[in-house]
Every structure is written in C-alpha cells, then in structure tokens.
Amino acid sequence: MDFALTQEQDMIVKTVRDFVENEIYPHEQLVERSGTVPREVAESLKQKVRDLGFYACNFPEEVGGAGLSHVDITLVERELGRGSMALTHFFGRPQNILMACVGDQRERYLFPAVRGEKMDALAMTEPDAGSDVRGMKCQAVRSGDDWIVNGSKHFISGAEHADFFIVFVATGVDDSPYGPKKRITCFLVDRGTPGFEVRDGYNSVSHRGYKNYTLYFDSCRLPKEQVLGEVDGGFRVMNEWLYATRLTVAAFCVGRARRCFDYALNYAAERRQFGQPIAKFQGVSFQIADMITEIDAADWLTLAAAWRLDQGLPANREIASAKLYASEMLARVTDRTLQIFGGMGLMDDFPIERFWRDARVERIWDGTSEIQRHIISRDLFRPMGA
C-alpha cells in the first residue's frame, strides 16, 4: 500500500497551510477577544479563497466545485484545523447535502452556495433531540400544497452568516416494533421567511467567534418546493450526504493537534530547568513521544477512512473510529501540552489554553464519543446476529 501523497496532494497541503498561517493566524487574537469575525475580514477571506480556486472544494466539478477526492478534502480539512474555526468557516465548504437539490432549487441554493454568493447552515439539533435525531419535536403539517412548521432548533453553527438553512423536521409518525417512529423531512428555509426567526444562542467556551444560534418556527409556511429530497425521506438524504461530517471533525482534530504539538515540542526544547532543557527529562520527553505517536495514528486512521470512501467501500465504522480516536487524541494532546507549559499554558500569552478549551467540544458534536462507540460495536456485532 502506498502511503505517499501525490504531487497534487502535496500542493493542496502546502497551499492550504500557507493560507491558514498567512490569512487566518493574524486575526485569531482579535476574534478570541471580541468573540466575533468582522464583516470585512469575512468577505476578504471568502474572496481570497475564491481567487485560490478552493471555494466549495468539496463539490464536484459539474456543479462548479473543485472536484477533489475524499482524501484530498480530508487533507484540506486537516490543514484548516490548524486555524480558528470562526475564521476558517469562510474558506467555504457548503453542506454536501445541497447536491440533493433538483430543478429550481439548484439555481436558488446549490449554485449560489458553490459560487460563494450565499451561505448555508445546517439545523437538526433540538434541546431534546441531540444524539436521538428521531426525538425531534419541531414538526411540519400539510396545509394544501404547503407545510406549516412549528418548533425550534438550537446549537446551530454559522447561522449569523447564513442566507438559508437546511432544516430537518418531523413530518409524521409510524408504528414500529420498538414503538412510535417519526418520519423526517428536510426543508430549505430562507432567512427572513415569515414565521421564522434566528436568535442568539448560548455562550460557549469552545471556538469563540464560531457562534451557535437558536431557530424558532411559529406557523412558518413553506411551499412544497422547499422540500429537499423526498417528503419523509430526510434520513435517506442525511445518510447519503452527511456521513462525512464526522470525518471532517476527525481531520480538524488532527490538524489542531499537530499545531499544538509544535508548540509543545519547541517549548520543551527551549524551556530550561535545573540547568538543562526540560526535553532532557523523561517525564516530558516521553509525553512528546506519546503525543506524536497518537497524532500519526489518528492521521492515518482518518486518511484510511477517506480512502475507503474514494474506493466506494463501506466506511461507516471506519469514519466513526476516526472521529472517536482523533477527538479523544486531541483532548490528550492539548492537556499534555498545557502540562508541559505549566502555569504559562493557562495564560493567554500563548494559544494553548484556547486549544485546550476548543478541544472539549469535538467529543460532543457530530455524534458524541458514546454514539461513535455504538456505531462501531453495532457494525461488528450485526453480522453475528447479536
């Protein structure tokens, strides 16, 4: 098996890493302290990404994207993981679920999103429906050819910049051997639609500037043309296009861990105690050895899952393994780095305390570690009838 990157992939890595270091790093402290990304910075980043030809690089060429492979996109996400999520948001990776658009939806949503003229936000989570997606209470009922939506969503990332929202809503209930089972439908909802409101969400200690919002629907009327995919077919659309979001989280964690590791490595080599660099002490050097081993393992696990997708092979368990291991690896790496820095690690003179705070959410969103373990074990036991 050839583990080497192609010349084109090496170029992708270098281009994105240079962009992050030159265009993202300089704004990170401002975003960290203000909790927001200035509009002029956001627009500047979007334009620079367009100029690079990387905007919507996760979409195929036939709709105006770069047509990158899953491995290529994973490399892009890994390098973006080095930077502030609030800023790399404007690197522009619309939700792949927009590939389910048909007819006029392609002109109204898909193509403008790929061109960077509109931004989207994904809305599934509710206060009582996180890991249990079918537990959602936000519902839509038919009214002639329209749908009337009532309910709310929360923890919606990127909502302040979104021109439209991809919203999953309950549209009925079926009886099953395990009890009532809700049918789910996906809708495209424009900002400013009557009966639809976007409100401030919660203050999070992770990823400052990458805010979350709450969506409210109060008798919001949506025409049938706003259904993405088929009525009651929300899970099919979700499973076809949203599976790779967990791989994105895994790749992000690898990139962030490598940046954090670089700080730990350099600090251990330069910081002196008892007349010598602290790297001379096994208590530090062994931690460095463990960190790089775990980072490399997470990196290969993530790229291997992406490779399986490119080969058309089943990858659900492999993606879950990558997300699980990489997110928990990042927690260990940031914590060890902070320990190596000692008291200075908790000061905002260095970004270590930010990396440490940011890392915590990675084990929660896009499927908790517990959910990933459930996916992995289910995949292993199902063929055995257990």
C-alpha positions, 0 to 999 in steps of 0.5 A: 500500500502506498502511503505517499501523497501525490504531487497534487496532494502535496500542493493542496497541503502546502497551499492550504497551510500557507493560507491558514498561517498567512490569512487566518493566524493574524486575526485569531487574537482579535476574534478570541477577544471580541468573540466575533469575525468582522464583516470585512475580514469575512468577505476578504477571506471568502474572496481570497479563497475564491481567487485560490480556486478552493471555494466549495472544494468539496463539490464536484466539478459539474456543479462548479466545485473543485472536484477533489477526492475524499482524501484530498478534502480530508487533507484540506480539512486537516490543514484548516484545523490548524486555524480558528474555526470562526475564521476558517468557516469562510474558506467555504465548504457548503453542506454536501447535502445541497447536491440533493437539490433538483430543478429550481432549487439548484439555481436558488441554493446549490449554485449560489452556495458553490459560487460563494454568493450565499451561505448555508447552515445546517439545523437538526439539533433540538434541546431534546433531540441531540444524539436521538435525531428521531426525538425531534419535536419541531414538526411540519403539517400539510396545509394544501400544497404547503407545510406549516412548521412549528418548533425550534432548533438550537446549537446551530453553527454559522447561522449569523452568516447564513442566507438559508438553512437546511432544516430537518423536521418531523413530518409524521409518525409510524408504528414500529416494533420498538414503538412510535417512529417519526418520519423526517423531512428536510426543508430549505428555509430562507432567512427572513421567511415569515414565521421564522426567526434566528436568535442568539444562542448560548455562550460557549467556551469552545471556538469563540467567534464560531457562534451557535444560534437558536431557530424558532418556527411559529406557523412558518409556511413553506411551499412544497418546493422547499422540500429537499429530497423526498417528503419523509425521506430526510434520513435517506438524504442525511445518510447519503450526504452527511456521513462525512461530517464526522470525518471532517471533525476527525481531520480538524482534530488532527490538524489542531493537534499537530499545531499544538504539538509544535508548540509543545515540542519547541517549548520543551526544547527551549524551556530550561530547568535545573540547568538543562532543557526540560526535553532532557527529562523523561517525564516530558520527553516521553509525553512528546513521544506519546503525543506524536505517536497518537497524532500519526495514528489518528492521521492515518486512521482518518486518511484510511477512512477517506480512502475507503470512501474514494474506493466506494467501500463501506466506511461507516465504522471506519469514519466513526473510529476516526472521529472517536480516536482523533477527538479523544487524541486531541483532548490528550494532546492539548492537556499534555501540552498545557502540562508541559507549559505549566502555569504559562499554558493557562495564560493567554500569552500563548494559544494553548489554553484556547486549544485546550478549551476548543478541544472539549467540544469535538467529543460532543458534536457530530455524534458524541464519543458514546454514539461513535462507540455504538456505531462501531460495536453495532457494525461488528456485532450485526453480522453475528446476529447479536 
